[in-house]
């Protein structure tokens, strides 16, 4: 049985190309680096590092946190990094004690839509940026409880080009993925060898990998993308012989949407 499953996985690796999808300029796969919450280390450490390497990332901001370092975020947007929507209050399950006052179990779809719309308005007011992609806080996509649970994925589909998940296990098949809930793989607390393995698997499958991180720094700590790993990963991804396209979630999602829109009907 296991041999059959592995054989099926190998057959699936070419699914994107077999459905007529192609990456730009002969690339084999795509990588997007993303970071959540508008944390201070992203402006202080991450943006300067990425700018030095010529890599553009996507930062999913909570406006109240972004306001704490507004000038830094203005510079990040001006240098070409994508600013995305991460809601106004970062609602998650109330099983996290810190989220109890904004628990998704107590939310309605109307409240969740307001979270996203208000964040869009605040980001536009503070940065002059129109957001086009969203990251689900905690990677959770529901409101309500029990039989009253509802998915808010359709709201994200209405409001954004793409919605990124979190704590997912793999990359996105560009010819198949649901743009309203693309997979986001944790990038925090990885060493370079671990990250390279994920990238190499993405190249083999001709997929789109979105890595999702939080803090950026040198200390081995919870929810921290190590600067040493990030720098090595960027150098690796930028090697032309690899055939990897590294760009923002918006840029890659725009390309995929155009390919799918123009694909011949079966």
C-alpha positions as CSV (number, residue, x, y, z in Angstrom):
1,X,0.0,0.0,0.0
2,X,2.8,2.5,0.9
3,X,4.5,1.8,-2.4
4,X,1.3,2.6,-4.2
5,X,0.9,5.8,-2.3
6,X,4.4,6.9,-3.0
7,X,4.0,6.1,-6.7
8,X,0.8,8.2,-6.8
9,X,2.7,11.1,-5.2
10,X,5.3,10.9,-7.9
11,X,2.7,11.0,-10.6
12,X,1.0,14.0,-8.9
13,X,4.2,16.1,-8.9
14,X,3.7,17.0,-12.6
15,X,0.0,17.9,-12.2
16,X,0.5,21.6,-12.7
17,X,2.4,21.3,-16.0
18,X,0.1,18.5,-17.2
19,X,-2.9,20.8,-16.9
20,X,-1.3,23.4,-19.1
21,X,-0.1,25.7,-16.4
22,X,3.3,27.5,-16.9
23,X,5.4,29.7,-14.6
24,X,6.8,32.9,-16.2
25,X,10.2,33.1,-17.9
26,X,10.6,29.3,-17.8
27,X,10.6,29.1,-14.0
28,X,9.9,25.7,-12.4
29,X,8.1,26.9,-9.2
30,X,7.4,29.9,-7.0
31,X,8.2,30.9,-3.5
32,X,6.5,33.7,-1.4
33,X,7.9,34.8,2.0
34,X,5.2,36.2,4.3
35,X,5.2,37.5,7.9
36,X,2.3,38.2,10.2
37,X,1.1,40.8,12.7
38,X,3.4,43.8,11.9
39,X,5.9,42.9,14.5
40,X,8.8,45.3,15.3
41,X,11.5,42.9,14.3
42,X,10.1,42.7,10.8
43,X,10.7,46.4,10.2
44,X,14.0,46.6,12.2
45,X,15.6,43.4,11.0
46,X,13.6,41.7,8.2
47,X,13.0,44.5,5.8
48,X,16.6,45.8,5.7
49,X,17.8,42.2,5.2
50,X,15.4,41.5,2.4
51,X,16.1,44.9,0.7
52,X,19.8,44.2,0.8
53,X,19.2,40.8,-1.0
54,X,16.7,42.3,-3.4
55,X,13.8,40.0,-2.3
56,X,10.2,41.3,-1.9
57,X,8.1,39.7,0.8
58,X,4.4,40.0,2.0
59,X,3.7,41.4,5.4
60,X,0.2,40.8,6.8
61,X,-0.4,43.6,9.3
62,X,-2.7,44.3,12.1
63,X,-3.2,48.1,11.8
64,X,-2.9,48.9,15.5
65,X,0.5,47.2,15.6
66,X,1.6,48.7,12.3
67,X,0.8,52.2,13.7
68,X,3.6,51.7,16.4
69,X,6.2,51.9,13.6
70,X,4.4,53.7,10.9
71,X,7.4,55.3,9.2
72,X,9.1,52.0,9.0
73,X,6.1,50.4,7.3
74,X,5.8,53.3,4.9
75,X,9.4,52.6,3.8
76,X,8.7,48.9,3.5
77,X,5.7,49.6,1.2
78,X,7.7,52.2,-0.8
79,X,10.5,49.6,-1.4
80,X,8.1,47.2,-3.0
81,X,7.1,44.8,-0.2
82,X,3.4,43.8,-0.2
83,X,1.3,45.0,2.7
84,X,-1.6,42.5,3.3
85,X,-4.6,42.4,5.5
86,X,-4.5,40.4,8.8
87,X,-7.8,41.9,10.3
88,X,-8.2,44.6,12.9
89,X,-8.3,42.5,16.1
90,X,-6.7,39.2,15.1
91,X,-9.7,37.0,16.2
92,X,-8.8,33.4,16.9
93,X,-10.4,30.6,18.8
94,X,-11.2,31.4,22.4
95,X,-9.3,28.3,23.4
96,X,-6.3,30.6,23.4
97,X,-6.8,32.6,26.6
98,X,-5.4,35.8,25.0
99,X,-8.1,35.6,22.3
100,X,-11.0,35.1,24.7
101,X,-12.3,38.6,24.2
102,X,-12.3,38.2,20.4
103,X,-13.1,34.6,20.1
104,X,-14.2,33.3,16.7
105,X,-16.7,31.1,18.4
106,X,-18.5,34.3,19.4
107,X,-18.2,36.0,16.1
108,X,-20.7,36.3,13.2
109,X,-20.0,36.6,9.5
110,X,-21.0,40.2,9.7
111,X,-18.4,40.9,12.4
112,X,-15.7,39.1,10.5
113,X,-16.4,41.0,7.3
114,X,-16.2,44.2,9.3
115,X,-12.8,43.1,10.7
116,X,-11.4,42.8,7.1
117,X,-13.1,45.9,5.6
118,X,-12.0,48.1,8.5
119,X,-8.4,46.9,8.3
120,X,-8.4,47.6,4.6
121,X,-9.6,51.2,5.3
122,X,-7.0,51.7,8.0
123,X,-4.1,50.4,5.9
124,X,-5.2,52.6,3.0
125,X,-5.4,55.7,5.3
126,X,-2.0,55.1,7.0
127,X,0.0,53.8,4.1
128,X,-1.9,54.8,1.0
129,X,-1.9,51.1,0.0
130,X,-4.8,49.0,-1.3
131,X,-4.5,45.5,0.0
132,X,-5.3,42.6,-2.2
133,X,-4.5,39.5,-0.1
134,X,-5.4,38.4,3.4
135,X,-3.9,36.0,6.0
136,X,-6.3,34.1,8.3
137,X,-5.4,34.9,11.9
138,X,-4.1,31.7,13.5
139,X,-5.0,30.0,10.2
140,X,-8.6,29.6,11.4
141,X,-11.4,30.1,8.9
142,X,-14.7,29.8,10.9
143,X,-17.1,31.7,13.1
144,X,-19.6,30.3,15.5
145,X,-20.1,27.1,17.4
146,X,-21.4,23.6,16.7
147,X,-24.3,23.5,14.2
148,X,-24.0,27.2,13.8
149,X,-20.4,27.2,12.6
150,X,-19.9,29.0,9.3
151,X,-16.8,29.3,7.1
152,X,-15.7,32.9,6.3
153,X,-13.7,31.7,3.3
154,X,-16.5,33.0,1.0
155,X,-16.0,36.5,2.5
156,X,-12.3,36.3,1.7
157,X,-13.1,35.3,-1.8
158,X,-15.3,38.3,-2.2
159,X,-12.9,40.8,-0.8
160,X,-9.4,39.6,-1.8
161,X,-7.4,38.1,-4.6
162,X,-6.1,35.5,-2.3
163,X,-6.3,34.3,1.3
164,X,-3.3,32.6,3.0
165,X,-3.7,29.9,5.6
166,X,-1.3,28.9,8.3
167,X,0.2,25.7,9.9
168,X,-0.5,23.9,6.6
169,X,1.6,20.9,5.5
170,X,2.5,21.6,1.9
171,X,2.7,23.7,-1.2
172,X,0.0,24.8,-3.6
173,X,-0.7,23.2,-7.0
174,X,-1.3,26.4,-9.1
175,X,-3.6,24.6,-11.5
176,X,-5.9,23.4,-8.7
177,X,-5.6,25.5,-5.5
178,X,-8.4,27.6,-4.1
179,X,-7.1,31.1,-4.1
180,X,-9.3,32.0,-1.2
181,X,-7.5,29.6,1.0
182,X,-4.0,28.9,-0.3
183,X,-1.7,26.9,2.0
184,X,0.8,28.6,4.2
185,X,3.7,26.5,5.6
186,X,5.3,27.7,8.9
187,X,8.8,29.2,8.3
188,X,9.6,30.0,11.9
189,X,12.1,27.9,13.8
190,X,13.5,26.1,10.8
191,X,17.2,25.8,9.9
192,X,18.3,26.2,6.4
193,X,18.5,22.5,5.6
194,X,14.9,22.1,6.7
195,X,13.7,25.0,4.6
196,X,15.7,23.9,1.6
197,X,14.1,20.5,1.7
198,X,10.6,22.1,1.5
199,X,11.8,24.3,-1.4
200,X,13.3,21.3,-3.2
201,X,10.0,19.4,-2.9
202,X,8.2,22.5,-4.3
203,X,10.5,22.6,-7.3
204,X,10.0,18.9,-7.9
205,X,6.2,19.4,-7.9
206,X,6.3,22.7,-9.8
207,X,4.1,24.2,-7.1
208,X,3.9,27.5,-5.2
209,X,5.3,27.5,-1.7
210,X,4.2,30.2,0.8
211,X,6.2,30.4,4.0
212,X,4.6,32.1,6.9
213,X,6.6,33.6,9.7
214,X,6.4,36.1,12.6
215,X,9.5,37.5,14.4
216,X,12.8,37.8,12.5
217,X,16.0,37.6,14.5
218,X,19.0,35.7,15.7
219,X,17.6,34.1,18.9
220,X,16.1,30.7,18.8
221,X,12.7,31.6,20.2
222,X,9.0,30.8,19.6
223,X,7.7,32.1,16.3
224,X,11.0,33.4,15.1
225,X,12.4,33.1,11.6
226,X,16.2,33.0,12.0
227,X,18.0,35.7,10.1
228,X,20.8,33.2,9.2
229,X,18.2,30.8,7.7
230,X,16.4,33.6,5.9
231,X,19.6,34.9,4.3
232,X,20.7,31.5,3.1
233,X,17.3,30.7,1.8
234,X,17.1,33.9,-0.2
235,X,20.6,33.3,-1.7
236,X,19.5,29.7,-2.6
237,X,16.2,30.8,-4.1
238,X,17.9,33.5,-6.2
239,X,20.2,31.1,-7.9
240,X,19.1,31.3,-11.6
241,X,20.0,27.6,-12.2
242,X,17.3,26.6,-9.7
243,X,14.4,28.0,-11.7
244,X,12.6,29.4,-8.7
245,X,10.5,32.5,-8.9
246,X,10.5,34.4,-5.5
247,X,8.0,37.2,-5.2
248,X,5.1,38.5,-3.1
249,X,1.8,36.6,-2.6
250,X,0.1,39.3,-4.7
251,X,2.4,38.9,-7.7
252,X,2.3,35.1,-7.7
253,X,-1.5,35.0,-7.2
254,X,-2.0,37.5,-10.0
255,X,0.0,35.3,-12.4
256,X,-2.0,32.1,-11.3
257,X,-5.3,33.9,-11.7
258,X,-4.4,35.0,-15.2
259,X,-3.3,31.6,-16.2
260,X,-6.4,29.9,-14.8
261,X,-8.7,32.6,-16.3
262,X,-7.2,32.1,-19.8
263,X,-6.9,28.3,-19.7
264,X,-8.8,26.4,-22.4
265,X,-12.0,24.9,-21.2
266,X,-12.1,21.1,-20.8
